[in-house]
Amino acid sequence: AKKIYEELGGSSPILELTKKQANALQSKLNEDGGVSEYKCFIVMRCWHPRAANVVKEVINYDPNEIILMPLYPQYSAATSGSSIKEWNDVCLKNNFKVKTSTICCYPTDENFVEAHKNEIKKTIKNLDNFKLIFSAHGLPEKNIKRGDPYQWQVEQSVDKIVKSLNIKNLDWTLSYQSRVGPLKWIGPSTDNIIIENSKLGKNIVLVPIAFVSEHSETLVELDIEYKELADKNGCKNYLRVPALGTNENYIKAMSNLIINKQNYDFNGKL
């Protein structure tokens, strides 16, 4: 981890990027000057600002309702589930009781899909003979066997995006990155897919399908480590589609979900 953060200049940019997303979302939510006033608070799961501190700011703000909006488009107990649980536990500990709604996930949301489609089309413009690789963070197989919907939801996201691209004979695949530890993880692995297609002389185009912000898994793993792997195995063109960040359609997706308090269930339905 220390080596990875050295590649990033000593720290991850994810908090600053999340602040930009929060500001863009807050502006979008309040643009019509409606009856409701929205204020966005950021809670990080593994670094500051943590829920234990942010809850005090929210209590001081004294909202009528809280809406939890994960920045994970696809639900997993290890990501969204863990973050939501921590927030609820902290509220309970502080005896903070207020109406709370949760947007669990939005794997097939139309605006989310449109955001990805637009970013992909910009990247592959005038490019031929390429392999489009949708790369998601992996999970141990045992998590999926226990009923975690993450893999299925990622597959639904990719299916919708591929259909929206409407490119005849599009050569694409879905793979998983960031494997750690001795357990068996879901596959295929992104590094193996890159090696295989680089040797075939394919141009490589990576899409971070489960990340909406740039951080170590995109800026180091995809942009540096996997690019070196592709170059080593004969790839001439290695391109990476940017994370959605403050993409207008992505911000619109979150805004609509919040205003309408729409929620996709684990089967991808509203």
Phi, psi and chi 1 to 4 in degrees:
 res  aa     phi    psi   chi1   chi2   chi3   chi4
   1 ALA       -  -40.1      -      -      -      -
   2 LYS   -60.9  -43.7 -173.3  176.1  179.3 -179.1
   3 LYS   -62.6  -41.7 -177.9 -177.3  175.8 -175.6
   4 ILE   -61.4  -44.9  -73.0  170.1      -      -
   5 TYR   -71.9  -24.7  -74.9  112.6      -      -
   6 GLU   -64.1  -37.1  -77.1  174.6   -0.1      -
   7 GLU   -64.0  -27.1  -64.1  -87.7   14.9      -
   8 LEU   -93.4    7.6  -66.7  170.9      -      -
   9 GLY    86.6   16.0      -      -      -      -
  10 GLY   107.9  -14.9      -      -      -      -
  11 SER  -158.1  162.2   64.6      -      -      -
  12 SER   -82.8  144.5  171.2      -      -      -
  13 PRO   -84.1    3.0   32.9  -35.9      -      -
  14 ILE   -63.5  -35.5 -166.5  167.4      -      -
  15 LEU   -67.2  -45.8  178.9   55.8      -      -
  16 GLU   -62.9  -38.6  -70.1  -53.3  -47.9      -
  17 LEU   -68.1  -36.5  -65.4  173.0      -      -
  18 THR   -67.5  -35.8  -55.5      -      -      -
  19 LYS   -61.0  -40.5  -73.0  176.7 -179.2  176.6
  20 LYS   -64.5  -39.9  -69.5  179.8 -180.0  178.8
  21 GLN   -63.8  -44.0  -72.3  174.2  -39.2      -
  22 ALA   -62.4  -41.6      -      -      -      -
  23 ASN   -65.9  -42.6  -69.7  -22.8      -      -
  24 ALA   -65.0  -40.6      -      -      -      -
  25 LEU   -67.3  -43.5  177.9   57.6      -      -
  26 GLN   -61.7  -41.4 -174.8  168.6  -61.1      -
  27 SER   -63.6  -42.8  -64.9      -      -      -
  28 LYS   -63.9  -43.4 -177.4   69.0  175.8  173.7
  29 LEU   -63.9  -32.4  -73.0  165.9      -      -
  30 ASN  -103.5    6.9  -67.2  -56.8      -      -
  31 GLU   -65.5  -27.0   68.8  178.9    0.7      -
  32 ASP   -89.3   -4.1  -66.2  -27.8      -      -
  33 GLY    59.5   39.8      -      -      -      -
  34 GLY   -72.5 -172.6      -      -      -      -
  35 VAL   -65.9  -39.4  175.7      -      -      -
  36 SER   -83.1  139.9  -62.1      -      -      -
  37 GLU  -109.5  130.9  176.7 -168.4   -7.5      -
  38 TYR  -110.9  137.5  -67.8   87.8      -      -
  39 LYS  -130.8  130.0 -177.0  170.4  176.2   58.8
  40 CYS   -96.3  128.8  -66.7      -      -      -
  41 PHE  -114.3  142.9  -65.1   84.3      -      -
  42 ILE  -103.2  130.5  -64.3  170.2      -      -
  43 VAL  -125.6  121.7  178.4      -      -      -
  44 MET   -95.5  148.7  -53.6  -66.9  -81.7      -
  45 ARG   -85.1  -38.3 -179.6   65.7 -177.9   93.3
  46 CYS  -117.3    6.9  -60.7      -      -      -
  47 TRP  -155.6  175.2 -169.4 -118.6      -      -
  48 HIS   -75.3  145.5  -52.3  -64.2      -      -
  49 PRO   -82.0  128.3   28.9  -33.2      -      -
  50 ARG   -88.3  161.6  -65.3  -64.2  -62.9  -91.1
  51 ALA   -57.8  -37.3      -      -      -      -
  52 ALA   -59.8  -30.6      -      -      -      -
  53 ASN   -90.9  -39.3  -68.0  -39.4      -      -
  54 VAL   -66.1  -32.0  177.4      -      -      -
  55 VAL   -59.6  -31.8   72.7      -      -      -
  56 LYS   -66.9  -39.3  -63.5  168.2 -173.4  173.3
  57 GLU   -65.3  -39.7  -62.7  176.6   36.9      -
  58 VAL   -68.1  -40.3  175.9      -      -      -
  59 ILE   -60.3  -42.8  -69.8  170.3      -      -
  60 ASN   -65.3  -33.8  -71.5  -24.1      -      -
  61 TYR   -69.8  -29.5 -178.7   68.4      -      -
  62 ASP    58.1   62.8 -167.5   24.5      -      -
  63 PRO   -76.1  157.6   32.2  -36.5      -      -
  64 ASN   -78.6  -27.2  -63.7  -38.8      -      -
  65 GLU  -154.6  147.8 -179.7  177.7    2.6      -
  66 ILE  -112.8  136.0  -69.6  172.1      -      -
  67 ILE  -121.0  118.1  -58.5  173.0      -      -
  68 LEU   -86.8  121.4  -58.4  179.1      -      -
  69 MET  -120.7   93.6 -179.8   75.4 -131.1      -
  70 PRO   -65.0  144.6  -19.2   32.4      -      -
  71 LEU   -91.9   18.9  -67.3  178.2      -      -
  72 TYR  -105.0  110.4  -57.4  103.7      -      -
  73 PRO   -63.0  -34.8  -22.6   34.4      -      -
  74 GLN  -107.3  136.6  -57.2   88.6    8.9      -
  75 TYR   -80.5  136.3  179.2   91.8      -      -
  76 SER  -141.3  145.5  172.1      -      -      -
  77 ALA   -60.8  -27.8      -      -      -      -
  78 ALA   -77.4  -19.1      -      -      -      -
  79 THR  -115.5  -86.4   54.1      -      -      -
  80 SER   -56.6  -45.8  -54.0      -      -      -
  81 GLY   -58.3  -44.0      -      -      -      -
  82 SER   -65.2  -42.2  174.5      -      -      -
  83 SER   -66.5  -44.0  -61.4      -      -      -
  84 ILE   -64.4  -42.8  -68.2  162.9      -      -
  85 LYS   -61.3  -43.6 -178.9 -179.1 -176.4  -57.9
  86 GLU   -61.6  -43.8 -177.3 -177.7   46.0      -
  87 TRP   -61.2  -46.5  176.5 -100.1      -      -
  88 ASN   -64.1  -38.2  -70.2  -28.4      -      -
  89 ASP   -64.8  -41.3  -72.4  -12.0      -      -
  90 VAL   -66.7  -39.4  165.4      -      -      -
  91 CYS   -62.8  -41.9  -73.5      -      -      -
  92 LEU   -62.9  -43.4 -173.3   65.0      -      -
  93 LYS   -62.8  -34.3 -173.7  176.9  178.8 -179.7
  94 ASN   -92.9    7.0  -74.5  -90.3      -      -
  95 ASN    52.5   38.8 -162.6   30.2      -      -
  96 PHE   -97.7  107.5 -179.5   42.4      -      -
  97 LYS  -115.6  114.7  -61.7  175.7 -177.3  177.1
  98 VAL  -150.0  149.5   64.0      -      -      -
  99 LYS   -53.5  128.6 -179.4 -177.6  177.2 -176.1
 100 THR  -131.3  128.9  -60.2      -      -      -
 101 SER  -113.0  152.3  -58.6      -      -      -
 102 THR  -130.2  126.9  -57.6      -      -      -
 103 ILE   -90.1  102.4  -48.7  -64.2      -      -
 104 CYS   -70.9  -34.0   92.3      -      -      -
 105 CYS  -175.7  166.2   45.4      -      -      -
 106 TYR  -155.3   53.5   39.6   98.2      -      -
 107 PRO   -64.5  -25.9   25.8  -35.4      -      -
 108 THR  -121.8   18.4   56.9      -      -      -
 109 ASP   -58.0  135.4  179.0   86.4      -      -
 110 GLU   -59.3  -43.5  -74.1 -176.0   10.1      -
 111 ASN   -71.9  -34.3  -71.4  -58.1      -      -
 112 PHE   -62.9  -44.7  169.2   69.3      -      -
 113 VAL   -63.6  -43.4  169.8      -      -      -
 114 GLU   -61.8  -39.4 -175.3   73.0    9.0      -
 115 ALA   -59.8  -47.0      -      -      -      -
 116 HIS   -64.3  -43.9  -90.5  -64.8      -      -
 117 LYS   -56.5  -46.5 -177.8 -169.9   84.6  171.9
 118 ASN   -64.3  -42.0  -67.9  -19.6      -      -
 119 GLU   -66.8  -38.7  -64.9  -65.8  -13.3      -
 120 ILE   -65.9  -45.9  -68.3  168.5      -      -
 121 LYS   -61.7  -36.5  -74.5 -154.6  165.1 -177.1
 122 LYS   -65.2  -36.3  -78.3 -171.6  -80.2 -174.6
 123 THR   -75.8  -38.0  -55.7      -      -      -
 124 ILE   -91.8    3.4   64.0  173.7      -      -
 125 LYS   -56.2  128.1 -170.5  176.5 -179.3 -178.4
 126 ASN    65.7   15.5  -58.8  -37.3      -      -
 127 LEU  -104.6  136.5 -173.5   68.8      -      -
 128 ASP  -126.3  173.3   57.2   12.4      -      -
 129 ASN    49.5   52.5 -170.5   35.5      -      -
 130 PHE  -119.2  155.7   63.2   86.4      -      -
 131 LYS  -107.6  120.3 -175.6   78.9  171.3 -171.2
 132 LEU   -90.8  114.4 -172.5   65.0      -      -
 133 ILE  -111.8  112.8  -55.4  172.3      -      -
 134 PHE   -85.0  116.1  -66.5   89.3      -      -
 135 SER  -112.2  125.1 -174.6      -      -      -
 136 ALA  -119.1  155.4      -      -      -      -
 137 HIS   -64.8  134.6 -161.9  -69.6      -      -
 138 GLY   -77.9  172.6      -      -      -      -
 139 LEU  -142.9  151.2  -89.9 -174.8      -      -
 140 PRO   -60.4  142.3  -24.8   35.1      -      -
 141 GLU   -56.3  -34.0  -88.0 -169.3    2.4      -
 142 LYS   -62.2  -31.8   67.1  174.8 -173.6  177.0
 143 ASN   -63.1  -42.6  -66.0   42.1      -      -
 144 ILE   -67.8  -41.2  -55.9  -59.1      -      -
 145 LYS   -64.7  -24.5  -71.4  177.3  179.4  177.2
 146 ARG   -82.0   -3.1  -72.6  173.6 -177.4  166.0
 147 GLY   108.8    6.9      -      -      -      -
 148 ASP   -63.3  128.7 -164.7  -67.4      -      -
 149 PRO   -84.5    1.7   33.3  -36.6      -      -
 150 TYR   -54.2  -53.5  173.7   74.4      -      -
 151 GLN   -61.2  -43.7 -175.8  176.4   18.2      -
 152 TRP   -62.2  -41.9 -173.7   88.4      -      -
 153 GLN   -67.6  -38.5  -71.8 -164.4    3.7      -
 154 VAL   -61.2  -42.7  169.3      -      -      -
 155 GLU   -60.9  -39.0  -69.5  168.7   -4.5      -
 156 GLN   -66.0  -39.9  -65.4  -55.9  -60.1      -
 157 SER   -59.2  -50.1  -65.7      -      -      -
 158 VAL   -63.0  -42.8  172.6      -      -      -
 159 ASP   -58.7  -44.9 -178.8   63.4      -      -
 160 LYS   -65.2  -41.4  -71.4  -78.3 -174.5 -177.9
 161 ILE   -67.4  -43.8  -66.9  163.7      -      -
 162 VAL   -60.3  -43.1  167.3      -      -      -
 163 LYS   -64.6  -38.4  -74.4  177.0  179.6  173.9
 164 SER   -69.1  -29.6   75.0      -      -      -
 165 LEU   -66.5  -34.2  -74.2  167.3      -      -
 166 ASN    52.7   47.9 -165.9   27.4      -      -
 167 ILE  -105.9  121.4  -62.4  173.3      -      -
 168 LYS   -62.9  133.6 -170.7  175.7 -179.0 -179.7
 169 ASN    55.3   35.8  -60.8  -37.9      -      -
 170 LEU   -61.9  128.2  177.3   65.7      -      -
 171 ASP   -94.3  104.3 -172.7    6.1      -      -
 172 TRP  -139.0  163.9   65.3  -86.6      -      -
 173 THR  -156.8  164.2 -167.7      -      -      -
 174 LEU  -115.0  133.4  167.0   61.7      -      -
 175 SER  -141.7  175.8   58.9      -      -      -
 176 TYR  -130.8  140.8  -63.5   88.7      -      -
 177 GLN  -119.4  178.9   64.2 -177.1   90.1      -
 178 SER    68.2   30.8  -51.4      -      -      -
 179 ARG   -67.0  134.9 -179.5 -175.7  178.9  -82.0
 180 VAL  -137.4  153.5  -67.7      -      -      -
 181 GLY    81.3  175.4      -      -      -      -
 182 PRO   -85.4  -10.6   31.5  -34.0      -      -
 183 LEU   -69.4  156.4  -65.3  174.5      -      -
 184 LYS   -77.7  127.2 -173.9  175.0 -178.9 -177.7
 185 TRP  -107.4  160.9  -79.5   42.6      -      -
 186 ILE   -65.8  151.5   55.1  177.1      -      -
 187 GLY  -139.4 -173.6      -      -      -      -
 188 PRO   -73.7  163.4   29.2  -35.4      -      -
 189 SER   -85.3  141.4   64.4      -      -      -
 190 THR   -59.6  -40.4  -59.3      -      -      -
 191 ASP   -62.5  -39.9   51.7   -4.0      -      -
 192 ASN   -66.3  -38.4  -73.3  -20.0      -      -
 193 ILE   -64.5  -40.4  -65.2  -68.3      -      -
 194 ILE   -64.0  -45.7  -71.9  172.1      -      -
 195 ILE   -60.2  -48.7  -67.8  170.0      -      -
 196 GLU   -58.4  -47.1  174.9 -172.5  -33.0      -
 197 ASN   -79.3  -27.5  -75.9  -84.3      -      -
 198 SER   -65.6  -41.3  -65.3      -      -      -
 199 LYS   -65.9  -25.3  -72.7 -179.6  176.5  178.4
 200 LEU   -83.3   -0.9  -68.7  172.2      -      -
 201 GLY    82.2   16.6      -      -      -      -
 202 LYS   -80.1  145.3  -70.9  -83.7 -170.8  177.3
 203 ASN   -74.6  143.2  -65.6  -45.1      -      -
 204 ILE  -109.0  130.9  -58.0  -68.1      -      -
 205 VAL  -126.9  114.1 -179.4      -      -      -
 206 LEU   -96.3  135.2  -99.3  -66.9      -      -
 207 VAL  -120.4  114.1 -176.9      -      -      -
 208 PRO   -75.7   98.8   25.3  -28.0      -      -
 209 ILE   -84.9  -20.6 -173.3   58.8      -      -
 210 ALA  -112.9    2.4      -      -      -      -
 211 PHE  -112.5  132.6  -57.2  125.3      -      -
 212 VAL  -110.1    2.3  -61.9      -      -      -
 213 SER  -135.7  150.5  -55.7      -      -      -
 214 GLU   -76.8  135.3  -55.6  -68.1    2.8      -
 215 HIS  -161.9 -161.9   58.6  -52.1      -      -
 216 SER   -59.9  -36.8   62.2      -      -      -
 217 GLU   -70.8  -21.1  -85.7   94.3  -14.0      -
 218 THR   -99.5  -49.2   60.1      -      -      -
 219 LEU   -74.5  -27.9  -61.6  173.6      -      -
 220 VAL  -107.3  -57.9  177.0      -      -      -
 221 GLU   -62.5  -51.3 -169.3  169.9   13.0      -
 222 LEU   -77.2  -48.1  -67.9 -176.6      -      -
 223 ASP   -78.6  -28.0  -70.1   -3.2      -      -
 224 ILE  -110.8  -60.3  -62.1  175.6      -      -
 225 GLU   -66.0  -47.3  -64.6  173.9   -2.0      -
 226 TYR   -74.1  -29.5  -74.8  177.9      -      -
 227 LYS   -65.5  -42.2 -175.2 -178.8 -174.3  -55.0
 228 GLU   -60.4  -39.5  -72.5  176.8   -3.6      -
 229 LEU   -63.5  -43.4 -164.1   61.4      -      -
 230 ALA   -65.5  -46.2      -      -      -      -
 231 ASP   -59.7  -43.3  -68.2  -15.1      -      -
 232 LYS   -61.8  -28.6 -176.6 -180.0  175.2 -178.1
 233 ASN  -104.0   17.8  -74.3  -81.6      -      -
 234 GLY    97.5    8.1      -      -      -      -
 235 CYS   -71.5  131.5  178.7      -      -      -
 236 LYS   -91.4  -34.3  -65.5  -65.8 -174.1  -72.8
 237 ASN  -129.0  119.1  -96.2  -43.9      -      -
 238 TYR  -122.8  112.9 -180.0   93.2      -      -
 239 LEU  -121.6  148.5  -57.5  172.6      -      -
 240 ARG  -128.7  125.4 -155.8 -101.9  -64.6  171.0
 241 VAL   -70.3  134.2  177.8      -      -      -
 242 PRO   -68.3  154.7   22.0  -31.6      -      -
 243 ALA   -62.7  156.6      -      -      -      -
 244 LEU   -64.4  -34.9  -65.0 -178.5      -      -
 245 GLY    52.1 -120.8      -      -      -      -
 246 THR  -102.6   25.7   55.2      -      -      -
 247 ASN   -47.3  131.6  175.7  -69.5      -      -
 248 GLU   -55.3  -41.8 -175.8  178.6   -7.8      -
 249 ASN   -70.4  -32.9  -75.6  107.2      -      -
 250 TYR   -68.0  -44.0  178.6   51.7      -      -
 251 ILE   -62.1  -39.4  -61.1  -59.7      -      -
 252 LYS   -63.5  -39.8 -176.7  179.1  177.7 -177.5
 253 ALA   -58.8  -50.3      -      -      -      -
 254 MET   -64.5  -41.3  -70.3 -165.5  -70.9      -
 255 SER   -60.6  -47.2  174.9      -      -      -
 256 ASN   -63.9  -40.8  -73.1  -10.0      -      -
 257 LEU   -62.6  -38.8  -72.4  164.1      -      -
 258 ILE   -72.1  -48.8  -70.4  165.4      -      -
 259 ILE   -62.3  -41.7  -70.5  171.0      -      -
 260 ASN   -89.3   -4.6  -60.7  -43.9      -      -
 261 LYS    47.1   43.2  -80.6 -173.2  -76.3 -169.3
 262 GLN   -80.3  148.8  -71.7  177.8  -50.1      -
 263 ASN  -141.0  129.6 -161.1    0.3      -      -
 264 TYR   -87.0  132.4  -72.9   79.9      -      -
 265 ASP   -81.6 -178.0   62.8   20.9      -      -
 266 PHE   -64.8  -15.5  -70.5  159.3      -      -
 267 ASN   -94.8    9.7  -64.0  -44.4      -      -
 268 GLY    78.9   15.3      -      -      -      -
 269 LYS  -108.7  147.8  -62.3  177.0 -178.8  177.1
 270 LEU   -71.5      -  -80.8  171.4      -      -
